[in-house]
């Protein structure tokens, strides 16, 4: 087999530097598998233009490209200020809710009225990505009086983190629900739930998607301590999980972040949920053409631990070198994939006969040098199982008749979806798939193919394993 397939997926966030058709095409050719639409910044008109543009270019290039809509979520933010505050240690800053007025020199309103009920005297509030630390001194008459612990500027609409505080916000805001409705209308493949705190939040997102007749898979973004405490229940309830290290790194002690990341990775792989590592992977490349050595190691560690995907944010939205970032990720991922992996998949939990059948097929492929796995799948389930088991060397070629299923499978580690006509028989499809693999130097004549199938025959599903040579 020719080793030209990257198992780890690359997700790129779209923004001002990456939304033109020319740049989208270049990014796909450089190795992007999924584009992320950040609804904290995107508007509905731009999304309506981008989705069909991405679909059209992907079809021209013959690529399977997924689209991820990332909801803004119920963020707690400061209001508008006429000018920035330059705060010093010991200054008093007062937060107001419900239209309260403050007599302090430094005061700002907050968009969440329940903040005064959720927060306690002595709590520490982190503002603007953790730049400002403030200690709550007292609260009364809809005013929260705080002491500045770290100096820095405070501008308008800054995000507030409340480590360890359980805020009583709904899982989805009115804006989120409107964005999800748009995503379902346009047929996006994944919808991310920001600030997911518990399994019931996932159930609510799935209910909203179903209400709007959507088929998108739900990605739970892990961003605070509440989510970490409920992580196993969240992973079981969701379709995929994102380790969103921006807010998570603020909400949790910094020395705990690597441990939390590893714990989520292990549990997600064991339970068969795709896992995405996000935020700050190549942050320095927003301004610089080459990454730091620490960033290279960070990307490498995510690949070594077999993350399904690694994600770029500011690097491809406002950065100066978006294409270079994608190429760096591609290059590092390919190299690390040849060097061995963490053994998390060995602890995979198998529950049903189809999972056990899939494991038998993966074990057979592992025992055969230069082999590939062909998975015929109606809804993607058996292909999900194959990816979860992390075949040692064999790529997973998922054959499906539905483009929507193929795009959802593009997130899965080591899976390469191929759309085949439903009207053709399995033997004819296999013959065409073999031609595709040979033509693209993905396999060679004489290589073994382990063929798994969960296709429907009449009124029942039949799982099968077959071995043949190209």
NUSE-938193 format. One record per residue (C-alpha): residue in one letter; x, y, z. Coordinates in steps of 0.1 Angstrom, whole numbers, padded with zeros to 4 digits, always signed. Layout:
N
AXYZ;...
***
This chain:
470
X+0000+0000+0000;X+0012+0035-0008;X+0011+0055+0025;X-0005+0087+0013;X-0036+0089+0034;X-0036+0111+0065;X-0057+0096+0093;X-0061+0128+0114;X-0086+0153+0102;X-0079+0191+0099;X-0107+0216+0107;X-0102+0252+0096;X-0124+0281+0108;X-0135+0305+0082;X-0131+0343+0085;X-0121+0374+0066;X-0088+0359+0052;X-0103+0326+0041;X-0139+0331+0028;X-0132+0338-0009;X-0138+0309-0034;X-0101+0311-0044;X-0089+0307-0008;X-0114+0279-0001;X-0102+0260-0030;X-0065+0264-0019;X-0073+0253+0016;X-0091+0222+0004;X-0062+0213-0018;X-0038+0219+0011;X-0056+0194+0033;X-0087+0208+0050;X-0113+0182+0057;X-0140+0203+0075;X-0147+0240+0075;X-0160+0256+0107;X-0185+0285+0107;X-0181+0305+0139;X-0216+0319+0147;X-0202+0343+0172;X-0190+0363+0142;X-0208+0349+0111;X-0241+0363+0099;X-0269+0344+0082;X-0263+0361+0048;X-0227+0351+0047;X-0235+0315+0058;X-0261+0312+0030;X-0234+0321+0005;X-0206+0301+0020;X-0223+0267+0024;X-0232+0262-0013;X-0198+0277-0024;X-0180+0251-0003;X-0202+0223-0016;X-0197+0234-0052;X-0159+0236-0050;X-0156+0203-0031;X-0177+0186-0059;X-0154+0201-0086;X-0123+0188-0068;X-0139+0154-0061;X-0134+0158-0023;X-0156+0150+0007;X-0157+0182+0028;X-0177+0186+0060;X-0192+0218+0073;X-0194+0225+0111;X-0216+0252+0125;X-0204+0264+0159;X-0230+0281+0180;X-0221+0311+0201;X-0237+0297+0233;X-0249+0314+0264;X-0218+0335+0271;X-0216+0361+0299;X-0203+0394+0286;X-0198+0429+0297;X-0217+0457+0280;X-0205+0486+0259;X-0180+0512+0272;X-0174+0547+0257;X-0137+0543+0263;X-0115+0515+0276;X-0108+0513+0313;X-0071+0511+0323;X-0074+0491+0356;X-0047+0489+0382;X-0043+0464+0411;X-0066+0475+0440;X-0090+0495+0418;X-0128+0488+0423;X-0148+0477+0394;X-0186+0474+0397;X-0207+0451+0375;X-0244+0460+0372;X-0274+0441+0361;X-0311+0448+0356;X-0305+0484+0348;X-0289+0493+0381;X-0267+0525+0383;X-0233+0526+0399;X-0215+0556+0415;X-0180+0539+0411;X-0155+0555+0387;X-0152+0521+0370;X-0185+0503+0363;X-0200+0483+0334;X-0233+0464+0329;X-0235+0426+0322;X-0258+0409+0297;X-0268+0382+0322;X-0292+0393+0349;X-0288+0362+0370;X-0251+0368+0376;X-0258+0385+0409;X-0277+0354+0421;X-0251+0328+0409;X-0220+0345+0421;X-0208+0346+0458;X-0187+0369+0479;X-0151+0357+0476;X-0154+0343+0441;X-0129+0353+0415;X-0142+0365+0381;X-0119+0363+0350;X-0125+0388+0322;X-0113+0391+0287;X-0098+0356+0283;X-0084+0356+0318;X-0064+0388+0314;X-0083+0405+0343;X-0088+0388+0377;X-0113+0403+0400;X-0124+0393+0435;X-0160+0398+0445;X-0161+0420+0477;X-0199+0423+0481;X-0231+0424+0461;X-0263+0444+0467;X-0290+0463+0448;X-0281+0445+0415;X-0245+0457+0418;X-0214+0434+0422;X-0185+0452+0437;X-0151+0437+0428;X-0114+0444+0436;X-0090+0443+0407;X-0063+0416+0413;X-0044+0419+0380;X-0039+0451+0360;X-0050+0455+0324;X-0074+0472+0300;X-0112+0465+0299;X-0130+0472+0266;X-0166+0466+0254;X-0183+0432+0253;X-0156+0412+0270;X-0162+0376+0279;X-0165+0367+0316;X-0154+0334+0330;X-0166+0322+0364;X-0144+0292+0374;X-0163+0267+0395;X-0195+0287+0394;X-0227+0270+0381;X-0245+0296+0361;X-0282+0291+0354;X-0282+0300+0317;X-0302+0279+0292;X-0281+0256+0269;X-0293+0275+0238;X-0301+0312+0234;X-0327+0325+0210;X-0298+0334+0186;X-0284+0298+0189;X-0319+0284+0180;X-0322+0306+0150;X-0286+0297+0139;X-0294+0259+0143;X-0325+0264+0122;X-0304+0279+0094;X-0278+0251+0097;X-0306+0225+0093;X-0321+0243+0064;X-0287+0244+0046;X-0278+0208+0056;X-0246+0214+0076;X-0230+0182+0088;X-0221+0191+0124;X-0234+0216+0149;X-0213+0224+0180;X-0229+0232+0213;X-0208+0258+0231;X-0205+0258+0269;X-0221+0224+0272;X-0224+0217+0309;X-0243+0184+0312;X-0259+0156+0291;X-0293+0173+0292;X-0278+0202+0271;X-0270+0177+0244;X-0305+0162+0245;X-0319+0198+0241;X-0297+0205+0211;X-0307+0172+0194;X-0344+0180+0201;X-0340+0214+0184;X-0322+0198+0154;X-0349+0172+0150;X-0376+0200+0152;X-0360+0216+0122;X-0356+0182+0104;X-0318+0184+0105;X-0294+0154+0103;X-0263+0171+0118;X-0242+0153+0143;X-0239+0172+0177;X-0204+0182+0190;X-0202+0189+0227;X-0177+0217+0234;X-0160+0212+0267;X-0152+0246+0281;X-0157+0248+0319;X-0154+0229+0351;X-0191+0218+0352;X-0186+0199+0319;X-0154+0183+0332;X-0173+0170+0362;X-0200+0154+0340;X-0176+0144+0312;X-0185+0107+0309;X-0223+0114+0308;X-0217+0142+0282;X-0195+0119+0260;X-0222+0091+0261;X-0249+0116+0251;X-0231+0134+0223;X-0221+0124+0188;X-0186+0140+0191;X-0166+0161+0216;X-0144+0191+0212;X-0117+0200+0238;X-0121+0238+0235;X-0089+0247+0253;X-0094+0285+0251;X-0121+0289+0278;X-0113+0255+0294;X-0077+0267+0300;X-0091+0298+0318;X-0118+0279+0338;X-0094+0253+0351;X-0060+0255+0367;X-0034+0256+0339;X-0015+0227+0352;X-0047+0206+0351;X-0054+0213+0314;X-0031+0186+0299;X-0045+0160+0323;X-0081+0170+0315;X-0073+0168+0277;X-0058+0133+0280;X-0087+0121+0302;X-0113+0133+0277;X-0093+0119+0247;X-0091+0084+0264;X-0128+0083+0274;X-0140+0096+0240;X-0120+0069+0221;X-0131+0042+0245;X-0168+0051+0241;X-0165+0056+0203;X-0170+0093+0200;X-0149+0114+0176;X-0127+0139+0196;X-0114+0172+0184;X-0085+0191+0199;X-0090+0229+0194;X-0075+0263+0202;X-0040+0277+0202;X-0025+0248+0182;X-0005+0272+0160;X-0014+0305+0176;X+0019+0322+0169;X+0014+0316+0131;X-0013+0343+0132;X+0016+0367+0128;X+0046+0344+0120;X+0053+0322+0090;X+0067+0294+0111;X+0054+0278+0143;X+0071+0276+0177;X+0087+0242+0186;X+0062+0240+0215;X+0033+0243+0190;X+0048+0215+0169;X+0050+0193+0199;X+0014+0202+0209;X+0001+0192+0175;X+0022+0161+0176;X+0008+0150+0210;X-0028+0154+0198;X-0020+0132+0168;X+0000+0107+0189;X-0031+0103+0212;X-0052+0097+0181;X-0074+0127+0181;X-0099+0124+0153;X-0093+0161+0143;X-0071+0191+0151;X-0086+0225+0146;X-0074+0259+0135;X-0092+0291+0148;X-0077+0325+0145;X-0049+0311+0124;X-0073+0307+0094;X-0098+0335+0102;X-0075+0366+0107;X-0040+0351+0104;X-0014+0361+0079;X-0005+0326+0069;X-0036+0304+0067;X-0023+0280+0040;X+0010+0276+0057;X-0008+0266+0089;X-0027+0239+0071;X+0004+0226+0055;X+0023+0225+0089;X-0006+0205+0104;X-0007+0181+0075;X+0031+0176+0075;X+0033+0170+0113;X+0003+0147+0113;X+0016+0125+0085;X+0050+0122+0102;X+0036+0114+0137;X+0011+0089+0123;X+0041+0068+0111;X+0057+0068+0145;X+0032+0049+0167;X+0002+0058+0189;X-0011+0059+0225;X-0029+0026+0232;X-0063+0041+0241;X-0083+0021+0216;X-0073-0012+0232;X-0097-0003+0260;X-0126+0003+0237;X-0159-0009+0251;X-0179-0033+0228;X-0216-0038+0235;X-0234-0054+0205;X-0228-0081+0179;X-0221-0055+0151;X-0193-0040+0172;X-0178-0074+0177;X-0181-0083+0140;X-0163-0050+0132;X-0136-0059+0157;X-0131-0092+0140;X-0127-0075+0107;X-0102-0049+0121;X-0082-0077+0138;X-0080-0095+0105;X-0068-0064+0087;X-0042-0058+0115;X-0029-0093+0108;X-0024-0088+0071;X+0004-0065+0059;X-0005-0039+0033;X-0043-0044+0038;X-0072-0021+0036;X-0107-0021+0052;X-0137-0017+0029;X-0169-0009+0049;X-0202-0009+0032;X-0225+0012+0054;X-0260+0025+0050;X-0260+0050+0079;X-0223+0051+0089;X-0227+0030+0120;X-0202+0002+0111;X-0178+0027+0097;X-0180+0045+0131;X-0171+0013+0149;X-0142+0006+0125;X-0127+0041+0132;X-0132+0037+0170;X-0111+0006+0169;X-0082+0025+0153;X-0068-0001+0128;X-0030-0002+0131;X-0022+0004+0095;X-0052-0003+0073;X-0071+0027+0061;X-0109+0025+0064;X-0127+0031+0030;X-0164+0038+0039;X-0187+0031+0010;X-0221+0047+0012;X-0248+0057-0012;X-0256+0090+0007;X-0234+0121+0004;X-0247+0133+0038;X-0234+0101+0055;X-0201+0105+0037;X-0197+0141+0049;X-0205+0131+0085;X-0179+0103+0083;X-0152+0126+0072;X-0146+0136+0109;X-0138+0100+0119;X-0101+0091+0124;X-0086+0071+0095;X-0119+0070+0075;X-0120+0079+0038;X-0156+0080+0026;X-0166+0071-0010;X-0200+0078-0024;X-0213+0049-0046;X-0245+0045-0065;X-0273+0027-0046;X-0285+0012-0079;X-0254-0009-0085;X-0247-0043-0070;X-0220-0048-0044;X-0197-0066-0068;X-0199-0038-0094;X-0193-0012-0067;X-0163-0032-0054;X-0148-0033-0088;X-0152+0004-0092;X-0137+0010-0057;X-0107-0011-0065;X-0101+0010-0097;X-0103+0042-0076;X-0078+0029-0051;X-0054+0018-0077;X-0057+0049-0098;X-0050+0071-0068;X-0021+0049-0056;X-0040+0042-0023;X-0036+0005-0027;X-0016-0018-0050;X-0024-0050-0069;X-0020-0080-0046;X-0030-0061-0015;X-0056-0076+0008;X-0090-0061+0013;X-0111-0069+0044;X-0147-0062+0034;X-0173-0054+0061;X-0210-0048+0054;X-0240-0037+0074;X-0263-0033+0044;X-0300-0041+0044;X-0311-0072+0026;X-0349-0072+0023;X-0363-0064+0057;X-0332-0072+0078;X-0297-0061+0082;X-0269-0086+0075;X-0234-0081+0089;X-0207-0099+0070;X-0169-0102+0067;X-0151-0111+0034;X-0115-0113+0024;X-0102-0108-0011;X-0071-0096-0029;X-0070-0067-0054;
***
